[in-house]
Amino acid sequence: MINAKLAAQSHSDHQTVVKLSETVAFGGEELVIIGGPCAVESWEQMETVAQELAATSVHGLRGGVYKPRTSPYAFQGLGEEGLAILAQVRSLYNLPVVTEVMSISQIEVVAAHVDMLQVGSRNMQNFDLLKALGQAGKPILLKRGLAATIEEFVMAAEYILSHGNPDVVLCERGIRSFDNYTRNVLDLGAVAALKQITHLPVIVDPSHAVGKRELIAPVAKAAVACGADGLIIECHPVPEKSVSDARQALSLADMANLVNSLKPVATAVGRTISEPMGVGSQPAPIYCAA
């Protein structure tokens, strides 16, 4: 028995719904699809992504501005410049935004620009960060650690919950194994288990799980079939030119096709995927990256 007083499911109908915006929520009948590039690179890139995704059944936009990279010489993100781009795109295209926060010092500025704060796999057990996010006043997307057990994952969520933030969404993104054909091993058994153990919404990141764009569609469908409450998927206007994770990024056309292909799977398991959100009626001033 996992000793999670706040995250544990008390009965079969105990399910928390976490609102991403006034019209988008995790944990209900409707699946939530979030798409976008690994990293925010420029205004032009993000405007193109948002324009294309807003015409599909994608509900939210992802894009990293603070990037935890294996190499210190790799692109680390645009920082506050990237946050400004996300805020403008968010307003212009009526798409709520999710981005990663890596340290306590980043929480305030990131929370002022986006709708949901992501904890990446490398920070799943950064307990001081988790405690601080309990006071962030924004929903949290918590990704499973690279080699974390299910119990460790749930107890990481417990840190956030126990410090005052009830709005936590769990994200299975694969765990490391001896096999390097796929980037990680997508643990769909964990998705099913988490839906029984906890009352928190659970989504899946097939992009980081498999690391190859041609494998994303089948595992995304499997994730929906086994009970995931949504997906977060990487896509890019020109995938081969992405500054990070190029191999796993879908083209925008492939992203749209994937979302459409998920609808019959969702229907088969009693879930729905909404029609396109549409573009906001009040255009925001365009921000041009230097």
C-alpha positions as CSV (number, residue, x, y, z in Angstrom):
1,M,0.0,0.0,0.0
2,I,1.4,3.4,-1.0
3,N,1.2,5.8,1.9
4,A,-0.2,8.7,0.0
5,K,-2.8,10.3,2.1
6,L,-3.8,13.0,-0.4
7,A,-3.1,11.4,-3.7
8,A,-4.8,8.0,-3.0
9,Q,-8.1,7.2,-4.5
10,S,-10.7,6.6,-1.8
11,H,-13.3,4.9,-4.0
12,S,-13.8,4.0,-7.6
13,D,-15.7,7.2,-8.5
14,H,-13.1,9.5,-6.8
15,Q,-11.6,11.4,-9.7
16,T,-10.1,14.9,-9.5
17,V,-10.7,17.2,-12.5
18,V,-7.9,19.7,-13.1
19,K,-8.7,22.8,-15.1
20,L,-6.2,24.0,-17.6
21,S,-8.4,26.9,-18.7
22,E,-12.1,27.9,-18.5
23,T,-12.9,25.4,-21.3
24,V,-10.2,22.7,-20.9
25,A,-9.9,20.3,-18.0
26,F,-8.0,17.0,-17.3
27,G,-9.9,14.1,-15.8
28,G,-13.3,14.3,-17.3
29,E,-14.8,12.4,-20.2
30,E,-13.0,14.6,-22.7
31,L,-9.4,13.8,-23.5
32,V,-6.9,16.7,-23.5
33,I,-4.4,16.9,-26.3
34,I,-1.4,19.2,-25.9
35,G,1.0,19.8,-28.8
36,G,4.0,21.9,-29.7
37,P,7.8,21.9,-30.1
38,C,10.4,20.7,-27.5
39,A,11.7,24.3,-27.3
40,V,10.5,27.8,-28.2
41,E,12.9,29.0,-30.9
42,S,11.3,32.2,-32.3
43,W,8.0,34.1,-32.6
44,E,7.7,32.9,-36.2
45,Q,8.0,29.2,-35.1
46,M,5.4,29.4,-32.3
47,E,3.0,31.5,-34.3
48,T,3.0,28.9,-37.1
49,V,2.6,26.1,-34.6
50,A,-0.3,27.8,-32.8
51,Q,-2.1,28.8,-36.0
52,E,-2.0,25.2,-37.3
53,L,-2.9,23.6,-34.0
54,A,-5.8,26.0,-33.3
55,A,-7.5,24.7,-36.4
56,T,-7.4,21.1,-35.0
57,S,-8.7,19.4,-31.9
58,V,-5.5,20.2,-29.9
59,H,-6.5,21.9,-26.7
60,G,-3.2,23.3,-25.4
61,L,0.3,24.4,-26.5
62,R,3.6,23.2,-25.1
63,G,7.1,24.7,-25.6
64,G,10.2,24.8,-23.4
65,V,11.9,28.1,-22.5
66,Y,14.2,26.7,-19.8
67,K,15.7,23.5,-21.1
68,P,17.5,20.9,-19.0
69,R,20.0,19.4,-21.4
70,T,22.4,16.6,-21.0
71,S,25.2,18.7,-22.5
72,P,26.0,22.1,-21.0
73,Y,26.8,23.2,-24.6
74,A,23.4,22.4,-26.0
75,F,20.6,25.0,-26.5
76,Q,19.3,25.9,-23.0
77,G,16.2,27.8,-24.1
78,L,15.2,31.5,-24.6
79,G,14.2,32.1,-21.0
80,E,12.1,35.2,-20.4
81,E,12.2,36.0,-24.1
82,G,10.5,32.7,-24.7
83,L,8.0,33.3,-22.0
84,A,7.0,36.5,-23.7
85,I,6.5,34.7,-27.0
86,L,4.3,32.0,-25.3
87,A,2.2,34.7,-23.6
88,Q,1.5,36.4,-26.9
89,V,0.7,33.2,-28.8
90,R,-1.5,32.1,-25.9
91,S,-3.6,35.3,-26.2
92,L,-3.7,35.4,-30.0
93,Y,-4.8,31.8,-30.6
94,N,-6.8,31.1,-27.4
95,L,-4.6,28.1,-26.5
96,P,-3.6,27.5,-22.9
97,V,0.1,27.0,-22.4
98,V,2.3,24.4,-20.6
99,T,6.0,24.9,-20.0
100,E,8.7,23.5,-17.7
101,V,10.0,25.2,-14.6
102,M,13.4,24.0,-13.3
103,S,14.0,25.9,-10.1
104,I,12.2,27.8,-7.4
105,S,13.6,31.1,-8.7
106,Q,11.7,30.5,-12.0
107,I,8.3,29.8,-10.6
108,E,7.0,33.4,-10.2
109,V,8.0,34.6,-13.7
110,V,6.8,31.4,-15.4
111,A,3.5,31.3,-13.6
112,A,2.8,34.9,-14.8
113,H,3.0,33.9,-18.4
114,V,1.5,30.4,-18.7
115,D,-1.4,28.2,-17.5
116,M,0.4,25.1,-16.3
117,L,3.8,24.5,-14.8
118,Q,5.6,21.3,-15.8
119,V,8.1,19.4,-13.7
120,G,10.4,17.5,-15.9
121,S,11.6,13.9,-15.3
122,R,14.9,15.1,-14.0
123,N,13.2,17.1,-11.3
124,M,10.6,14.7,-10.2
125,Q,12.4,14.2,-6.8
126,N,13.6,17.8,-6.5
127,F,11.6,18.0,-3.2
128,D,12.3,21.7,-2.5
129,L,10.9,22.6,-5.9
130,L,7.9,20.3,-5.4
131,K,7.1,22.0,-2.0
132,A,7.4,25.5,-3.6
133,L,5.0,24.4,-6.4
134,G,2.5,23.6,-3.7
135,Q,2.2,27.4,-3.3
136,A,2.4,28.3,-7.0
137,G,-1.3,28.9,-7.6
138,K,-1.2,27.1,-11.0
139,P,-1.9,23.5,-12.0
140,I,1.2,21.3,-12.2
141,L,2.1,18.7,-14.8
142,L,4.4,16.2,-13.0
143,K,6.4,13.9,-15.2
144,R,7.7,10.5,-14.0
145,G,11.4,10.3,-13.3
146,L,13.8,8.4,-15.6
147,A,13.8,5.4,-13.4
148,A,11.2,6.1,-10.8
149,T,9.0,3.5,-9.3
150,I,5.2,4.0,-9.3
151,E,5.4,4.6,-5.6
152,E,8.1,7.3,-5.9
153,F,6.0,9.0,-8.6
154,V,2.9,9.1,-6.5
155,M,4.8,10.3,-3.5
156,A,6.4,13.1,-5.5
157,A,2.8,14.2,-6.3
158,E,2.0,14.0,-2.6
159,Y,4.7,16.6,-1.9
160,I,2.9,19.1,-4.1
161,L,-0.6,18.2,-2.7
162,S,0.6,18.3,0.9
163,H,1.9,21.9,0.4
164,G,-1.4,23.3,-0.7
165,N,-1.8,22.7,-4.5
166,P,-4.6,20.2,-5.3
167,D,-4.2,20.6,-9.1
168,V,-1.7,17.9,-10.1
169,V,-1.7,16.0,-13.4
170,L,0.6,12.9,-13.6
171,C,2.5,12.2,-16.9
172,E,3.9,8.8,-17.8
173,R,6.8,9.5,-20.3
174,G,8.7,6.2,-20.3
175,I,11.4,4.8,-18.1
176,R,15.0,3.7,-19.0
177,S,15.9,0.2,-19.8
178,F,18.7,-1.8,-21.3
179,D,17.1,-1.5,-24.8
180,N,18.0,1.6,-26.8
181,Y,15.9,1.0,-29.9
182,T,13.2,3.3,-28.4
183,R,14.3,6.3,-26.3
184,N,12.6,4.9,-23.2
185,V,10.1,2.1,-22.3
186,L,6.5,3.4,-22.2
187,D,4.9,1.9,-19.1
188,L,1.2,1.6,-20.0
189,G,0.8,-0.7,-17.0
190,A,1.7,2.3,-14.8
191,V,-1.0,4.3,-16.5
192,A,-3.6,1.7,-15.6
193,A,-2.3,1.3,-12.1
194,L,-2.2,5.1,-11.4
195,K,-5.8,5.4,-12.5
196,Q,-6.7,2.8,-9.8
197,I,-4.2,4.0,-7.1
198,T,-4.8,7.7,-7.3
199,H,-7.6,10.2,-8.1
200,L,-5.3,12.4,-10.1
201,P,-5.6,12.7,-13.9
202,V,-2.9,10.8,-15.8
203,I,-1.6,11.7,-19.3
204,V,1.0,10.2,-21.5
205,D,4.0,11.7,-23.4
206,P,4.6,9.3,-26.3
207,S,7.2,11.5,-27.9
208,H,9.8,11.1,-25.1
209,A,8.7,7.5,-24.6
210,V,9.7,6.2,-28.0
211,G,11.9,9.0,-29.4
212,K,11.0,8.2,-33.1
213,R,8.2,10.0,-34.9
214,E,7.0,6.9,-36.8
215,L,6.3,5.1,-33.5
216,I,4.3,7.9,-31.8
217,A,0.9,7.2,-33.4
218,P,0.6,3.6,-32.3
219,V,1.6,4.2,-28.7
220,A,-0.6,7.3,-28.5
221,K,-3.6,5.2,-29.5
222,A,-2.6,2.5,-27.0
223,A,-2.3,5.2,-24.3
224,V,-5.9,6.4,-25.0
225,A,-7.1,2.8,-25.1
226,C,-5.7,1.9,-21.6
227,G,-7.3,4.9,-19.9
228,A,-5.0,7.9,-20.2
229,D,-6.8,11.3,-19.7
230,G,-4.8,13.0,-22.4
231,L,-1.5,13.2,-24.4
232,I,1.3,15.7,-24.7
233,I,3.1,15.4,-28.1
234,E,6.0,17.2,-29.7
235,C,5.5,18.7,-33.2
236,H,7.4,21.3,-35.2
237,P,6.9,23.3,-38.5
238,V,10.1,21.7,-39.8
239,P,10.9,18.7,-37.6
240,E,14.4,18.1,-39.0
241,K,15.4,21.6,-38.1
242,S,14.2,21.5,-34.5
243,V,17.0,22.7,-32.1
244,S,16.3,19.7,-29.8
245,D,14.5,16.3,-30.0
246,A,14.3,16.6,-33.8
247,R,14.0,12.9,-34.3
248,Q,10.8,12.6,-32.3
249,A,9.0,15.7,-33.5
250,L,6.0,15.3,-35.8
251,S,5.2,17.6,-38.6
252,L,2.2,19.8,-38.0
253,A,0.3,17.9,-40.7
254,D,1.1,14.6,-39.1
255,M,0.1,16.0,-35.7
256,A,-3.4,16.9,-37.1
257,N,-3.7,13.5,-38.7
258,L,-2.8,11.8,-35.5
259,V,-5.4,13.7,-33.5
260,N,-8.1,12.8,-36.0
261,S,-7.1,9.1,-35.8
262,L,-7.4,9.1,-32.0
263,K,-11.1,10.0,-32.1
264,P,-12.5,6.5,-32.9
265,V,-10.2,5.0,-30.2
266,A,-11.5,7.5,-27.7
267,T,-15.1,6.7,-28.6
268,A,-14.4,3.0,-28.2
269,V,-13.4,3.5,-24.6
270,G,-16.1,6.0,-23.7
271,R,-14.1,9.2,-24.1
272,T,-14.4,12.1,-26.5
273,I,-12.0,14.6,-28.2
274,S,-13.5,18.0,-28.8
275,E,-13.8,19.9,-32.0
276,P,-11.3,22.7,-32.8
277,M,-11.0,25.4,-30.2
278,G,-10.9,28.3,-32.6
279,V,-8.9,31.5,-32.6
280,G,-9.4,34.2,-30.0
281,S,-11.4,37.2,-31.2
282,Q,-9.0,39.8,-29.8
283,P,-5.6,39.6,-31.5
284,A,-2.6,40.3,-29.3
285,P,0.3,42.5,-30.5
286,I,2.9,40.4,-32.3
287,Y,6.2,39.8,-30.4
288,C,9.2,39.4,-32.6
289,A,12.2,37.5,-31.2
290,A,15.5,39.0,-31.7
